Amino acid sequence: MKKLEGKVAIVTGAARGLGRAYAKRLAGLGARIAVADRDLQSWREFEAEAKDMTAESTVAEIAALGGSALPIEVDVCDSAAVERMVERVVAEWGRIDILVANAGGGRGRPIDTKASTLDPALLELVVAMNLYGTVYCCNAVAPVMKRQRSGKIITVSSIAGRSPSRDGGYAHYGAAKAAIAHYTRYLAQDLGPYGITANCIAPGVIATGRIMATVIPGSGDNSRGRTDLVALKRLGTVEDCAKVVEFLATDLSDYVTGALIPIDGGLVRG
Ligand SMILES: NC(=O)c1ccc[n+]([C@@H]2O[C@H](COP(=O)([O-])OP(=O)(O)OC[C@H]3O[C@@H](n4cnc5c(N)ncnc54)[C@H](O)[C@@H]3O)[C@@H](O)[C@H]2O)c1
């Protein structure tokens, strides 16, 4: 019997990158997975993501490995749509055991997003994609998990939410990710009496297709400069993060809640 046999998980932002790795890992452990994304074909945007795909979507990949997955196109910034997503999963499978609120990311360039010159529209967008999207998903699954008196919620911060960039750029993203980590501590207090855990992960620089194409564009030299700041002298992989998600989604972490777990290889921002 697999560790998560009979369990149901929602993974947001699961069409590519880290979310796809979380969805596939939990499916490999036997969970049924709602693969939620604003664009279920978002892997098409980055060549490295497209190359990595073994089928036309995360859902198809899970099915090919003998797992069960449900595709849900949803924008996590839309609270009503998030509620509908949860209703659909409950209608399909009757329960929700795990939420990985992974959808999110940044917008704009570091040079244009310094802390004292933030454009209100960009600030609103990035706070919505990250903080509001996370809160809406937690709000929507909480009543189901409370009824079950069990559940595991995993939220996603970032190294940027723990330590500022040297020049104060990308402040909107850092602030939103710091807010997610602190929100998760409140969530853990709120839901603990129902047997529900809530923990947050803070990835460092993880080599997803997006990061390799935008943050570390092509050149090996740039990539070397990045790894100098990492104690383990390499960038993270999606599997490095998926292993921690496995810990937080299974009984290995039953007495862990309100924690913030960095997954950054010992990165110190230079
Ligand atoms: N890759 C890294 O190095 C890194 C580091 C720290 C934190 N993170 C965080 O991890 C998460 C995943 O990162 P990634 O590198 O895999 O990102 P990515 O951009 O490759 O993938 C994000 C996925 O989320 C989806 N998405 C974005 N906004 C959405 C919305 N509003 N509603 C529904 N789906 C939405 C996208 O369509 C995409 O499929 C993000 O929250 C990111 O901020 C990543």
Ligand as a Chemical Component Dictionary entry (heavy atoms), coordinates in Angstrom:
data_LIG
# 
_chem_comp.id                   LIG 
_chem_comp.type                 NON-POLYMER 
_chem_comp.pdbx_formal_charge   0 
_chem_comp.three_letter_code    LIG 
# 
loop_
_chem_comp_atom.comp_id 
_chem_comp_atom.atom_id 
_chem_comp_atom.alt_atom_id 
_chem_comp_atom.type_symbol 
_chem_comp_atom.charge 
_chem_comp_atom.model_Cartn_x 
_chem_comp_atom.model_Cartn_y 
_chem_comp_atom.model_Cartn_z 
_chem_comp_atom.pdbx_ordinal 
LIG N1  N1  N 0  11.774 28.412 -9.115  1  
LIG C1  C1  C 0  12.308 29.009 -8.076  2  
LIG O1  O1  O 0  13.539 29.179 -7.980  3  
LIG C2  C2  C 0  11.441 29.511 -6.943  4  
LIG C3  C3  C 0  12.054 30.060 -5.816  5  
LIG C4  C4  C 0  11.281 30.520 -4.747  6  
LIG C5  C5  C 0  9.896  30.399 -4.806  7  
LIG N2  N2  N 1  9.318  29.875 -5.923  8  
LIG C6  C6  C 0  7.851  29.814 -5.936  9  
LIG O2  O2  O 0  7.447  28.494 -6.272  10 
LIG C7  C7  C 0  6.237  28.536 -7.028  11 
LIG C8  C8  C 0  6.445  27.841 -8.364  12 
LIG O3  O3  O 0  7.580  28.370 -9.012  13 
LIG P1  P1  P 0  8.007  27.909 -10.485 14 
LIG O4  O4  O 0  9.409  28.327 -10.662 15 
LIG O5  O5  O -1 7.613  26.490 -10.708 16 
LIG O6  O6  O 0  7.063  28.896 -11.343 17 
LIG P2  P2  P 0  6.522  28.798 -12.844 18 
LIG O7  O7  O 0  6.247  30.186 -13.277 19 
LIG O8  O8  O 0  7.395  27.949 -13.700 20 
LIG O9  O9  O 0  5.139  28.004 -12.691 21 
LIG C9  C9  C 0  4.065  28.613 -12.050 22 
LIG C10 C10 C 0  2.782  27.953 -12.516 23 
LIG O10 O10 O 0  1.730  28.599 -11.791 24 
LIG C11 C11 C 0  0.714  29.004 -12.702 25 
LIG N3  N3  N 0  0.081  30.220 -12.173 26 
LIG C12 C12 C 0  0.635  31.447 -12.015 27 
LIG N4  N4  N 0  -0.264 32.313 -11.533 28 
LIG C13 C13 C 0  -1.417 31.619 -11.379 29 
LIG C14 C14 C 0  -2.721 31.954 -10.933 30 
LIG N5  N5  N 0  -3.017 33.202 -10.581 31 
LIG N6  N6  N 0  -3.657 30.990 -10.886 32 
LIG C15 C15 C 0  -3.362 29.721 -11.240 33 
LIG N7  N7  N 0  -2.156 29.339 -11.700 34 
LIG C16 C16 C 0  -1.196 30.273 -11.768 35 
LIG C17 C17 C 0  1.434  29.254 -14.019 36 
LIG O11 O11 O 0  0.541  29.141 -15.121 37 
LIG C18 C18 C 0  2.510  28.154 -13.994 38 
LIG O12 O12 O 0  2.042  26.967 -14.575 39 
LIG C19 C19 C 0  5.873  30.024 -7.148  40 
LIG O13 O13 O 0  5.001  30.378 -6.102  41 
LIG C20 C20 C 0  7.215  30.708 -6.972  42 
LIG O14 O14 O 0  7.071  32.043 -6.526  43 
LIG C21 C21 C 0  10.049 29.439 -6.977  44 
# 
loop_
_chem_comp_bond.comp_id 
_chem_comp_bond.atom_id_1 
_chem_comp_bond.atom_id_2 
_chem_comp_bond.value_order 
_chem_comp_bond.pdbx_ordinal 
LIG N1  C1  SING 1  
LIG C1  O1  DOUB 2  
LIG C1  C2  SING 3  
LIG C2  C3  SING 4  
LIG C2  C21 DOUB 5  
LIG C3  C4  DOUB 6  
LIG C4  C5  SING 7  
LIG C5  N2  DOUB 8  
LIG N2  C6  SING 9  
LIG N2  C21 SING 10 
LIG C6  O2  SING 11 
LIG C6  C20 SING 12 
LIG O2  C7  SING 13 
LIG C7  C8  SING 14 
LIG C7  C19 SING 15 
LIG C8  O3  SING 16 
LIG O3  P1  SING 17 
LIG P1  O4  DOUB 18 
LIG P1  O5  SING 19 
LIG P1  O6  SING 20 
LIG O6  P2  SING 21 
LIG P2  O7  DOUB 22 
LIG P2  O8  SING 23 
LIG P2  O9  SING 24 
LIG O9  C9  SING 25 
LIG C9  C10 SING 26 
LIG C10 O10 SING 27 
LIG C10 C18 SING 28 
LIG O10 C11 SING 29 
LIG C11 N3  SING 30 
LIG C11 C17 SING 31 
LIG N3  C12 SING 32 
LIG N3  C16 SING 33 
LIG C12 N4  DOUB 34 
LIG N4  C13 SING 35 
LIG C13 C14 SING 36 
LIG C13 C16 DOUB 37 
LIG C14 N5  SING 38 
LIG C14 N6  DOUB 39 
LIG N6  C15 SING 40 
LIG C15 N7  DOUB 41 
LIG N7  C16 SING 42 
LIG C17 O11 SING 43 
LIG C17 C18 SING 44 
LIG C18 O12 SING 45 
LIG C19 O13 SING 46 
LIG C19 C20 SING 47 
LIG C20 O14 SING 48 
# 
